[in-house]
Amino acid sequence: MKELFINSYCHIKNNRIFVDGKLLYSDKVADSLSLFAKSGYRYIKPSYNKFFKMDEISKLGFLAAEVLLSGVNLTVYNEEDIAVILSNSHSTLVTDLNHQLTIDDYNNFFPSPSLFVYTLPNIMIGEISIRHKLRGENAFFIVENFKADIITNHINSLYLAHKANAFVGGWVNQSENDYEAFLYWVSNEGNILHNAFEINKLYNLIY
Amino acid sequence: MEELIEKLKLQIIEQLNLEDMAPEDIDPEEPLFGEGLGLDSIDALELIVLLEKEYGIKIQNPKDGQKIFFSLSTMAKYIKENQK
């Protein structure tokens, strides 16, 4: 069986978007993920109105996937063979808290359906999959911090079981005061070996 | 009625996060769902919440939703007739 490689990666952190370690976009004004996501969207111009309806963490994951996959020819793969395996530490906590605000007050009890539907991190995978027509396996792991070996092991097991032959892997996290996305594309082609050591090296490139 | 329609346009843009849309982009007679404004099922639920929260109107029979939310005009007419 052929080895797996990483041939592209994207990092979004501190109001900056990096692709393959190079700065693509930065915003010195935005003071929240909400504002940065909006300015990042205007820069990337995906023309995808549904973006504005997403919760903030889905917007973050969407932008990272948009940038990552813009350089990948997805048409050479079967849609069912592309898996998405992501992770984070805070699940959808910020969205959960926003939803909680709509139901806190008994006398002003109006649960928001559009917030409620985003109170699961798997929904972010759904948004990415719908956008890029990815119909393969998917999983979302909640872990204390980025653990490359968990994602790598899962991708390897899917690959060995012939469940998928190309993957989006990584980390998309939002806490109350911080956010970070790190996504990478794994397939049979590339120069960087797909293993936890190499992935950690790429992850630690951006501060 | 025109004043109510203009108010509804602003409320819908805000509530449904239609960020790339201005009030003048919404034709009051155009269907809200499908080919018109292109709203989806979650938007429909948000419109039900909007009616209750902003106008104190509860839709008793969900089947009526299709007629009430056909367009901005039908929605405004329903509010006028049912607001206490």
Boltz contact constraints between the chains, C-beta under 6 A:
constraints:
  - contact:
      token1: [A, 49]
      token2: [B, 20]
      max_distance: 6.0
  - contact:
      token1: [A, 52]
      token2: [B, 17]
      max_distance: 6.0
  - contact:
      token1: [A, 52]
      token2: [B, 19]
      max_distance: 6.0
  - contact:
      token1: [A, 53]
      token2: [B, 17]
      max_distance: 6.0
  - contact:
      token1: [A, 110]
      token2: [B, 49]
      max_distance: 6.0
  - contact:
      token1: [A, 110]
      token2: [B, 53]
      max_distance: 6.0
  - contact:
      token1: [A, 113]
      token2: [B, 42]
      max_distance: 6.0
  - contact:
      token1: [A, 113]
      token2: [B, 45]
      max_distance: 6.0
  - contact:
      token1: [A, 113]
      token2: [B, 46]
      max_distance: 6.0
  - contact:
      token1: [A, 114]
      token2: [B, 42]
      max_distance: 6.0
  - contact:
      token1: [A, 114]
      token2: [B, 46]
      max_distance: 6.0
  - contact:
      token1: [A, 117]
      token2: [B, 42]
      max_distance: 6.0
